[in-house]
Amino acid sequence: MDSVSPLPVKVLSSESVFPGHPDKVADQISDAVLDSVLDLDPDARVAVETFVTTGLVVLGGEVTVHNDAAMLALADAETTIRNVIRDIGYDDPNGGFDWRGCAVMRTIHAQSPDISQGVTEGEGLHEEQGAGDQGLMYGYATSETPTMLPWPIHLSQAISKRMWDARRSGAMPWLRPDGKCQISMSYNLDIPQAVHAAVLSAQHTEDATDQRGNLGDDYKEELRAVIDEVLGEESPPGGGAMIVHINPTGRFVIGGPHGDTGLTGRKIIADTYGGIGRHGGGAFSGKDPSKVDRSAAYMARHIAKNIVAAGLASRCEVQLSYAIGVAEPVGLSVDTFGTGQEAEDRIVAAVRSVFPLTPKGIIDHLSLKRPIYRRTAMFGHFGCSAFPWESTSHATSLRSAI
C-alpha cells in the first residue's frame, strides 16, 4: 500500500507599515486635506494625491467645492499639510524632512465636467447619482480573528500600533517615525497553525547604535519584547519556534521621505487584507466617497463581515463592480471558499435585499460624507471598530433574509 503524503502546509505573510512610512505620510496628507474640505462642504468632490521626498511635499489633483469656507480651507492646505507632518513626528531639521523646513507645492484644479455630469444627481444620462469611475472592488472577512481580518495582517497591524504608541508615549524615545512589521503564518488546509516568522524594521536615532553603527542589542531586545507582548495578548494558534528578524540590515537611521519617496496609494495591500483576499487595484486615500474605489470597497468589507458574523460562512469575499455614471452595480458576487452554510446565490439575494449598493445608498448607509478619513490612512482601512463599515449590525437582517 502506498504511503500517504502529509497534508500541504503553506505560509502566508502580510505587512503593516508605521504612519511615518513615506507612503503613509503621503496618504495621511491626502486624507487630511480631504477631511478639511468635507468638514465644511460634505458634498465636495475631492481627488488629491501627494508626493513627498527630501525637503519637499507636492499636492495635486482635482477638487470642486460649493462654498467660500471650503475654498478657504483648500487655500490653507499648506497649514494642514505641515500639521500632519508635525503630528507624525518629523520635527528634526537634520533628518532631511521636517514640518517647518520642507517646501510645499500645490497644483489643484476643478473636477472634469465630463465626470461630474455622471456623478451629480439629476445630471447626465441618469437621474440618480452614478459611480465616480468604473472598476471592481473587493471585501473580505474571516472568522480567524476578533477583527475578522486574517491572522497575518491582524498581528502585523497590532504590533505596528504598539510600536507607534511606545514611540508617542516616550517609552521608546530612541524610535523615529518610519518602520514596518511583517508576520508570516503557517496554514494547513486554510486553517491557521502558528506564527512562522516575524520581521520588524524600526527607524531609530543615532544614539541607539552600537560601536559598529548598528542598532544595539539592548534596543533589539526592547523591540522583541513588544512582539512577544502582542502575541501573548492576541493568542494566535500554535506555538513552538518562531523566526524573528529585527532590523535585519543592522541600521535604520535614515528613513521617512528622506530615505525613500512617498506616494499616495502605494500601500494598497497593507491598507486592506495584506494580500490575503483580492484587491481591485484602486487606492483609497485622497478620494471623497463618490469615488467607488473607496466607498464600494468599504461596503464590500461591510457585507463580507456581516455574512461571517451571521454564521453564513467562516470566510467570505465580496466583489462589486461599477460603470462610471451608472448607479446600480454591474456585478455582485460572493465567494465563501466552501465554508458557506447556504448556497452562494441565496446569500447574494439576501445581500441585495439588505444592503444598498448604489453610490448614494452606500454613502448614506455608512455616513461617509464626514471628515473621518485621515485615521484610515494610518494602520489600514479595516479592522478598527470605530469605522462604520466594520459594524456587524446587519447580521440578523441577513439571517432573516435567508
ZANUTOR-327132 format. One record per residue (C-alpha): residue number from 1; x, y, z. Coordinates in steps of 0.1 Angstrom, whole numbers. Example, Ala and Ser with C-alpha at 12.3 -4.5 7.8 and 13.67 -1.06 7.14 Angstrom:
<site num="1" X="123" Y="-45" Z="78"/>
<site num="2" X="137" Y="-11" Z="71"/>
***
This chain:
<site num="1" X="0" Y="0" Z="0"/>
<site num="2" X="14" Y="34" Z="-10"/>
<site num="3" X="22" Y="57" Z="19"/>
<site num="4" X="0" Y="88" Z="23"/>
<site num="5" X="18" Y="121" Z="17"/>
<site num="6" X="15" Y="147" Z="45"/>
<site num="7" X="-11" Y="174" Z="40"/>
<site num="8" X="3" Y="205" Z="24"/>
<site num="9" X="13" Y="234" Z="47"/>
<site num="10" X="15" Y="269" Z="33"/>
<site num="11" X="29" Y="301" Z="48"/>
<site num="12" X="11" Y="334" Z="42"/>
<site num="13" X="26" Y="367" Z="50"/>
<site num="14" X="12" Y="402" Z="55"/>
<site num="15" X="28" Y="436" Z="61"/>
<site num="16" X="18" Y="467" Z="81"/>
<site num="17" X="37" Y="500" Z="79"/>
<site num="18" X="40" Y="527" Z="105"/>
<site num="19" X="24" Y="561" Z="100"/>
<site num="20" X="58" Y="576" Z="95"/>
<site num="21" X="65" Y="554" Z="64"/>
<site num="22" X="68" Y="578" Z="34"/>
<site num="23" X="39" Y="564" Z="15"/>
<site num="24" X="17" Y="567" Z="47"/>
<site num="25" X="29" Y="602" Z="52"/>
<site num="26" X="15" Y="609" Z="16"/>
<site num="27" X="-17" Y="591" Z="24"/>
<site num="28" X="-23" Y="610" Z="56"/>
<site num="29" X="-17" Y="643" Z="39"/>
<site num="30" X="-41" Y="635" Z="11"/>
<site num="31" X="-68" Y="624" Z="36"/>
<site num="32" X="-62" Y="653" Z="60"/>
<site num="33" X="-68" Y="677" Z="31"/>
<site num="34" X="-99" Y="657" Z="22"/>
<site num="35" X="-112" Y="659" Z="58"/>
<site num="36" X="-106" Y="697" Z="59"/>
<site num="37" X="-128" Y="702" Z="29"/>
<site num="38" X="-155" Y="677" Z="38"/>
<site num="39" X="-158" Y="693" Z="73"/>
<site num="40" X="-171" Y="725" Z="56"/>
<site num="41" X="-186" Y="711" Z="24"/>
<site num="42" X="-199" Y="675" Z="27"/>
<site num="43" X="-208" Y="675" Z="-10"/>
<site num="44" X="-173" Y="684" Z="-22"/>
<site num="45" X="-156" Y="664" Z="-49"/>
<site num="46" X="-120" Y="656" Z="-40"/>
<site num="47" X="-94" Y="635" Z="-56"/>
<site num="48" X="-59" Y="646" Z="-44"/>
<site num="49" X="-26" Y="628" Z="-43"/>
<site num="50" X="7" Y="636" Z="-26"/>
<site num="51" X="43" Y="632" Z="-33"/>
<site num="52" X="69" Y="635" Z="-5"/>
<site num="53" X="107" Y="634" Z="-7"/>
<site num="54" X="137" Y="651" Z="9"/>
<site num="55" X="125" Y="686" Z="19"/>
<site num="56" X="95" Y="686" Z="-4"/>
<site num="57" X="58" Y="680" Z="-5"/>
<site num="58" X="37" Y="682" Z="-37"/>
<site num="59" X="-1" Y="681" Z="-36"/>
<site num="60" X="-20" Y="677" Z="-68"/>
<site num="61" X="-54" Y="667" Z="-80"/>
<site num="62" X="-90" Y="678" Z="-87"/>
<site num="63" X="-113" Y="695" Z="-61"/>
<site num="64" X="-147" Y="711" Z="-65"/>
<site num="65" X="-162" Y="729" Z="-36"/>
<site num="66" X="-195" Y="747" Z="-31"/>
<site num="67" X="-189" Y="774" Z="-5"/>
<site num="68" X="-164" Y="800" Z="5"/>
<site num="69" X="-155" Y="783" Z="37"/>
<site num="70" X="-144" Y="751" Z="20"/>
<site num="71" X="-125" Y="772" Z="-6"/>
<site num="72" X="-106" Y="789" Z="23"/>
<site num="73" X="-98" Y="755" Z="38"/>
<site num="74" X="-84" Y="744" Z="5"/>
<site num="75" X="-64" Y="776" Z="2"/>
<site num="76" X="-49" Y="769" Z="37"/>
<site num="77" X="-39" Y="733" Z="27"/>
<site num="78" X="-3" Y="742" Z="34"/>
<site num="79" X="-11" Y="746" Z="71"/>
<site num="80" X="-30" Y="713" Z="71"/>
<site num="81" X="0" Y="696" Z="54"/>
<site num="82" X="25" Y="709" Z="79"/>
<site num="83" X="3" Y="700" Z="109"/>
<site num="84" X="1" Y="664" Z="96"/>
<site num="85" X="39" Y="662" Z="92"/>
<site num="86" X="45" Y="676" Z="127"/>
<site num="87" X="19" Y="653" Z="143"/>
<site num="88" X="36" Y="622" Z="127"/>
<site num="89" X="69" Y="633" Z="143"/>
<site num="90" X="91" Y="647" Z="115"/>
<site num="91" X="104" Y="676" Z="136"/>
<site num="92" X="141" Y="674" Z="132"/>
<site num="93" X="156" Y="696" Z="105"/>
<site num="94" X="187" Y="674" Z="105"/>
<site num="95" X="166" Y="644" Z="93"/>
<site num="96" X="162" Y="657" Z="58"/>
<site num="97" X="124" Y="662" Z="62"/>
<site num="98" X="107" Y="683" Z="88"/>
<site num="99" X="74" Y="701" Z="91"/>
<site num="100" X="89" Y="736" Z="94"/>
<site num="101" X="115" Y="734" Z="67"/>
<site num="102" X="100" Y="714" Z="39"/>
<site num="103" X="88" Y="732" Z="8"/>
<site num="104" X="51" Y="727" Z="-1"/>
<site num="105" X="38" Y="729" Z="-37"/>
<site num="106" X="1" Y="726" Z="-48"/>
<site num="107" X="-14" Y="721" Z="-82"/>
<site num="108" X="-52" Y="717" Z="-80"/>
<site num="109" X="-80" Y="722" Z="-105"/>
<site num="110" X="-117" Y="715" Z="-107"/>
<site num="111" X="-132" Y="681" Z="-114"/>
<site num="112" X="-137" Y="674" Z="-151"/>
<site num="113" X="-173" Y="684" Z="-161"/>
<site num="114" X="-175" Y="651" Z="-181"/>
<site num="115" X="-171" Y="631" Z="-149"/>
<site num="116" X="-192" Y="655" Z="-129"/>
<site num="117" X="-223" Y="651" Z="-150"/>
<site num="118" X="-222" Y="613" Z="-145"/>
<site num="119" X="-218" Y="616" Z="-107"/>
<site num="120" X="-241" Y="645" Z="-99"/>
<site num="121" X="-276" Y="635" Z="-92"/>
<site num="122" X="-300" Y="647" Z="-119"/>
<site num="123" X="-274" Y="654" Z="-145"/>
<site num="124" X="-261" Y="633" Z="-174"/>
<site num="125" X="-278" Y="603" Z="-188"/>
<site num="126" X="-291" Y="590" Z="-155"/>
<site num="127" X="-312" Y="607" Z="-128"/>
<site num="128" X="-296" Y="590" Z="-98"/>
<site num="129" X="-260" Y="597" Z="-87"/>
<site num="130" X="-237" Y="574" Z="-106"/>
<site num="131" X="-204" Y="559" Z="-98"/>
<site num="132" X="-174" Y="582" Z="-99"/>
<site num="133" X="-155" Y="557" Z="-120"/>
<site num="134" X="-157" Y="522" Z="-135"/>
<site num="135" X="-139" Y="494" Z="-117"/>
<site num="136" X="-141" Y="465" Z="-93"/>
<site num="137" X="-138" Y="464" Z="-55"/>
<site num="138" X="-133" Y="436" Z="-31"/>
<site num="139" X="-142" Y="430" Z="5"/>
<site num="140" X="-130" Y="401" Z="27"/>
<site num="141" X="-137" Y="387" Z="61"/>
<site num="142" X="-128" Y="356" Z="81"/>
<site num="143" X="-137" Y="342" Z="115"/>
<site num="144" X="-100" Y="337" Z="123"/>
<site num="145" X="-96" Y="368" Z="145"/>
<site num="146" X="-118" Y="392" Z="165"/>
<site num="147" X="-114" Y="419" Z="138"/>
<site num="148" X="-124" Y="393" Z="111"/>
<site num="149" X="-91" Y="400" Z="94"/>
<site num="150" X="-66" Y="372" Z="86"/>
<site num="151" X="-41" Y="365" Z="113"/>
<site num="152" X="-10" Y="379" Z="94"/>
<site num="153" X="-24" Y="414" Z="88"/>
<site num="154" X="-42" Y="414" Z="122"/>
<site num="155" X="-10" Y="407" Z="140"/>
<site num="156" X="12" Y="430" Z="119"/>
<site num="157" X="-12" Y="459" Z="125"/>
<site num="158" X="-13" Y="452" Z="162"/>
<site num="159" X="25" Y="452" Z="165"/>
<site num="160" X="28" Y="483" Z="144"/>
<site num="161" X="2" Y="501" Z="166"/>
<site num="162" X="20" Y="490" Z="198"/>
<site num="163" X="53" Y="503" Z="184"/>
<site num="164" X="38" Y="536" Z="174"/>
<site num="165" X="22" Y="540" Z="209"/>
<site num="166" X="56" Y="533" Z="225"/>
<site num="167" X="73" Y="560" Z="205"/>
<site num="168" X="45" Y="585" Z="210"/>
<site num="169" X="43" Y="579" Z="248"/>
<site num="170" X="81" Y="583" Z="252"/>
<site num="171" X="85" Y="547" Z="264"/>
<site num="172" X="110" Y="543" Z="235"/>
<site num="173" X="123" Y="578" Z="228"/>
<site num="174" X="150" Y="565" Z="205"/>
<site num="175" X="125" Y="554" Z="179"/>
<site num="176" X="118" Y="576" Z="149"/>
<site num="177" X="85" Y="576" Z="128"/>
<site num="178" X="93" Y="552" Z="100"/>
<site num="179" X="90" Y="514" Z="102"/>
<site num="180" X="72" Y="483" Z="92"/>
<site num="181" X="62" Y="449" Z="105"/>
<site num="182" X="56" Y="416" Z="86"/>
<site num="183" X="41" Y="385" Z="100"/>
<site num="184" X="41" Y="350" Z="84"/>
<site num="185" X="16" Y="324" Z="95"/>
<site num="186" X="16" Y="287" Z="86"/>
<site num="187" X="-17" Y="273" Z="73"/>
<site num="188" X="-29" Y="237" Z="68"/>
<site num="189" X="-59" Y="234" Z="45"/>
<site num="190" X="-66" Y="271" Z="52"/>
<site num="191" X="-66" Y="265" Z="89"/>
<site num="192" X="-40" Y="288" Z="107"/>
<site num="193" X="-14" Y="267" Z="126"/>
<site num="194" X="12" Y="290" Z="141"/>
<site num="195" X="32" Y="322" Z="136"/>
<site num="196" X="61" Y="311" Z="115"/>
<site num="197" X="81" Y="344" Z="113"/>
<site num="198" X="81" Y="380" Z="125"/>
<site num="199" X="101" Y="407" Z="107"/>
<site num="200" X="103" Y="442" Z="123"/>
<site num="201" X="122" Y="472" Z="109"/>
<site num="202" X="121" Y="503" Z="130"/>
<site num="203" X="138" Y="536" Z="124"/>
<site num="204" X="160" Y="547" Z="153"/>
<site num="205" X="182" Y="576" Z="164"/>
<site num="206" X="220" Y="575" Z="161"/>
<site num="207" X="221" Y="573" Z="199"/>
<site num="208" X="207" Y="538" Z="198"/>
<site num="209" X="235" Y="524" Z="177"/>
<site num="210" X="264" Y="503" Z="189"/>
<site num="211" X="301" Y="507" Z="181"/>
<site num="212" X="296" Y="494" Z="146"/>
<site num="213" X="268" Y="518" Z="139"/>
<site num="214" X="240" Y="492" Z="140"/>
<site num="215" X="210" Y="491" Z="164"/>
<site num="216" X="223" Y="479" Z="198"/>
<site num="217" X="213" Y="446" Z="212"/>
<site num="218" X="196" Y="461" Z="242"/>
<site num="219" X="173" Y="481" Z="219"/>
<site num="220" X="166" Y="450" Z="198"/>
<site num="221" X="155" Y="432" Z="229"/>
<site num="222" X="130" Y="460" Z="236"/>
<site num="223" X="116" Y="456" Z="202"/>
<site num="224" X="114" Y="418" Z="206"/>
<site num="225" X="96" Y="423" Z="239"/>
<site num="226" X="69" Y="443" Z="220"/>
<site num="227" X="64" Y="414" Z="196"/>
<site num="228" X="62" Y="388" Z="224"/>
<site num="229" X="38" Y="410" Z="243"/>
<site num="230" X="14" Y="415" Z="214"/>
<site num="231" X="15" Y="378" Z="205"/>
<site num="232" X="8" Y="369" Z="242"/>
<site num="233" X="-23" Y="392" Z="242"/>
<site num="234" X="-36" Y="382" Z="209"/>
<site num="235" X="-31" Y="345" Z="214"/>
<site num="236" X="-27" Y="333" Z="178"/>
<site num="237" X="-29" Y="295" Z="173"/>
<site num="238" X="1" Y="272" Z="176"/>
<site num="239" X="34" Y="278" Z="192"/>
<site num="240" X="70" Y="265" Z="190"/>
<site num="241" X="99" Y="281" Z="173"/>
<site num="242" X="93" Y="314" Z="155"/>
<site num="243" X="118" Y="330" Z="132"/>
<site num="244" X="124" Y="366" Z="142"/>
<site num="245" X="143" Y="393" Z="123"/>
<site num="246" X="147" Y="427" Z="139"/>
<site num="247" X="162" Y="455" Z="118"/>
<site num="248" X="179" Y="428" Z="96"/>
<site num="249" X="201" Y="453" Z="78"/>
<site num="250" X="215" Y="463" Z="112"/>
<site num="251" X="210" Y="500" Z="108"/>
<site num="252" X="179" Y="522" Z="101"/>
<site num="253" X="187" Y="558" Z="109"/>
<site num="254" X="179" Y="574" Z="76"/>
<site num="255" X="142" Y="569" Z="69"/>
<site num="256" X="109" Y="586" Z="61"/>
<site num="257" X="107" Y="608" Z="30"/>
<site num="258" X="144" Y="615" Z="32"/>
<site num="259" X="152" Y="577" Z="28"/>
<site num="260" X="125" Y="570" Z="2"/>
<site num="261" X="100" Y="590" Z="-18"/>
<site num="262" X="64" Y="586" Z="-7"/>
<site num="263" X="33" Y="585" Z="-29"/>
<site num="264" X="-4" Y="584" Z="-21"/>
<site num="265" X="-20" Y="550" Z="-29"/>
<site num="266" X="12" Y="529" Z="-29"/>
<site num="267" X="3" Y="507" Z="1"/>
<site num="268" X="-30" Y="493" Z="-11"/>
<site num="269" X="-22" Y="458" Z="2"/>
<site num="270" X="-12" Y="470" Z="37"/>
<site num="271" X="-43" Y="492" Z="36"/>
<site num="272" X="-66" Y="462" Z="31"/>
<site num="273" X="-61" Y="424" Z="38"/>
<site num="274" X="-23" Y="420" Z="35"/>
<site num="275" X="-26" Y="401" Z="2"/>
<site num="276" X="-50" Y="375" Z="16"/>
<site num="277" X="-81" Y="383" Z="-4"/>
<site num="278" X="-80" Y="400" Z="-37"/>
<site num="279" X="-78" Y="437" Z="-45"/>
<site num="280" X="-94" Y="456" Z="-73"/>
<site num="281" X="-64" Y="479" Z="-78"/>
<site num="282" X="-79" Y="513" Z="-67"/>
<site num="283" X="-64" Y="532" Z="-39"/>
<site num="284" X="-84" Y="549" Z="-12"/>
<site num="285" X="-67" Y="580" Z="3"/>
<site num="286" X="-75" Y="614" Z="-10"/>
<site num="287" X="-108" Y="604" Z="-26"/>
<site num="288" X="-142" Y="616" Z="-15"/>
<site num="289" X="-169" Y="589" Z="-12"/>
<site num="290" X="-184" Y="595" Z="-46"/>
<site num="291" X="-154" Y="575" Z="-58"/>
<site num="292" X="-165" Y="539" Z="-56"/>
<site num="293" X="-128" Y="529" Z="-54"/>
<site num="294" X="-132" Y="539" Z="-18"/>
<site num="295" X="-169" Y="537" Z="-8"/>
<site num="296" X="-177" Y="504" Z="-26"/>
<site num="297" X="-146" Y="488" Z="-11"/>
<site num="298" X="-158" Y="498" Z="23"/>
<site num="299" X="-193" Y="484" Z="15"/>
<site num="300" X="-178" Y="452" Z="2"/>
<site num="301" X="-159" Y="447" Z="35"/>
<site num="302" X="-191" Y="456" Z="54"/>
<site num="303" X="-211" Y="430" Z="36"/>
<site num="304" X="-184" Y="403" Z="39"/>
<site num="305" X="-181" Y="409" Z="76"/>
<site num="306" X="-218" Y="407" Z="82"/>
<site num="307" X="-220" Y="375" Z="63"/>
<site num="308" X="-194" Y="359" Z="86"/>
<site num="309" X="-210" Y="375" Z="117"/>
<site num="310" X="-243" Y="360" Z="106"/>
<site num="311" X="-228" Y="325" Z="106"/>
<site num="312" X="-234" Y="321" Z="69"/>
<site num="313" X="-197" Y="314" Z="62"/>
<site num="314" X="-164" Y="314" Z="81"/>
<site num="315" X="-146" Y="330" Z="51"/>
<site num="316" X="-161" Y="353" Z="26"/>
<site num="317" X="-150" Y="375" Z="-3"/>
<site num="318" X="-174" Y="400" Z="-19"/>
<site num="319" X="-168" Y="416" Z="-53"/>
<site num="320" X="-187" Y="447" Z="-65"/>
<site num="321" X="-182" Y="463" Z="-99"/>
<site num="322" X="-195" Y="496" Z="-114"/>
<site num="323" X="-197" Y="516" Z="-147"/>
<site num="324" X="-189" Y="553" Z="-145"/>
<site num="325" X="-221" Y="574" Z="-143"/>
<site num="326" X="-243" Y="544" Z="-136"/>
<site num="327" X="-259" Y="539" Z="-101"/>
<site num="328" X="-265" Y="502" Z="-98"/>
<site num="329" X="-235" Y="479" Z="-98"/>
<site num="330" X="-230" Y="459" Z="-129"/>
<site num="331" X="-216" Y="430" Z="-109"/>
<site num="332" X="-220" Y="414" Z="-75"/>
<site num="333" X="-205" Y="381" Z="-64"/>
<site num="334" X="-200" Y="363" Z="-31"/>
<site num="335" X="-173" Y="336" Z="-26"/>
<site num="336" X="-174" Y="316" Z="6"/>
<site num="337" X="-145" Y="293" Z="-3"/>
<site num="338" X="-165" Y="262" Z="5"/>
<site num="339" X="-174" Y="274" Z="40"/>
<site num="340" X="-209" Y="286" Z="32"/>
<site num="341" X="-238" Y="274" Z="52"/>
<site num="342" X="-262" Y="284" Z="24"/>
<site num="343" X="-259" Y="284" Z="-14"/>
<site num="344" X="-240" Y="315" Z="-26"/>
<site num="345" X="-268" Y="325" Z="-49"/>
<site num="346" X="-291" Y="327" Z="-19"/>
<site num="347" X="-265" Y="348" Z="0"/>
<site num="348" X="-263" Y="371" Z="-30"/>
<site num="349" X="-301" Y="375" Z="-30"/>
<site num="350" X="-301" Y="383" Z="7"/>
<site num="351" X="-273" Y="408" Z="3"/>
<site num="352" X="-293" Y="426" Z="-24"/>
<site num="353" X="-323" Y="428" Z="-1"/>
<site num="354" X="-304" Y="441" Z="29"/>
<site num="355" X="-277" Y="464" Z="17"/>
<site num="356" X="-280" Y="495" Z="-6"/>
<site num="357" X="-254" Y="491" Z="-34"/>
<site num="358" X="-258" Y="524" Z="-54"/>
<site num="359" X="-231" Y="551" Z="-46"/>
<site num="360" X="-257" Y="573" Z="-29"/>
<site num="361" X="-271" Y="544" Z="-10"/>
<site num="362" X="-236" Y="533" Z="2"/>
<site num="363" X="-227" Y="569" Z="12"/>
<site num="364" X="-259" Y="573" Z="32"/>
<site num="365" X="-258" Y="538" Z="48"/>
<site num="366" X="-222" Y="543" Z="61"/>
<site num="367" X="-224" Y="581" Z="67"/>
<site num="368" X="-194" Y="587" Z="45"/>
<site num="369" X="-197" Y="625" Z="40"/>
<site num="370" X="-178" Y="632" Z="71"/>
<site num="371" X="-141" Y="641" Z="80"/>
<site num="372" X="-132" Y="606" Z="91"/>
<site num="373" X="-105" Y="597" Z="67"/>
<site num="374" X="-71" Y="606" Z="80"/>
<site num="375" X="-74" Y="579" Z="107"/>
<site num="376" X="-79" Y="553" Z="80"/>
<site num="377" X="-46" Y="562" Z="64"/>
<site num="378" X="-26" Y="552" Z="95"/>
<site num="379" X="-29" Y="515" Z="102"/>
<site num="380" X="-51" Y="502" Z="75"/>
<site num="381" X="-87" Y="508" Z="65"/>
<site num="382" X="-102" Y="477" Z="80"/>
<site num="383" X="-102" Y="462" Z="115"/>
<site num="384" X="-108" Y="493" Z="135"/>
<site num="385" X="-142" Y="492" Z="153"/>
<site num="386" X="-146" Y="530" Z="150"/>
<site num="387" X="-151" Y="528" Z="113"/>
<site num="388" X="-187" Y="525" Z="103"/>
<site num="389" X="-181" Y="497" Z="77"/>
<site num="390" X="-168" Y="475" Z="105"/>
<site num="391" X="-202" Y="473" Z="121"/>
<site num="392" X="-219" Y="438" Z="121"/>
<site num="393" X="-253" Y="452" Z="130"/>
<site num="394" X="-269" Y="437" Z="98"/>
<site num="395" X="-261" Y="401" Z="106"/>
<site num="396" X="-296" Y="395" Z="120"/>
<site num="397" X="-312" Y="410" Z="89"/>
<site num="398" X="-291" Y="388" Z="66"/>
<site num="399" X="-301" Y="357" Z="85"/>
<site num="400" X="-338" Y="367" Z="83"/>
<site num="401" X="-335" Y="374" Z="46"/>
<site num="402" X="-320" Y="339" Z="41"/>
***
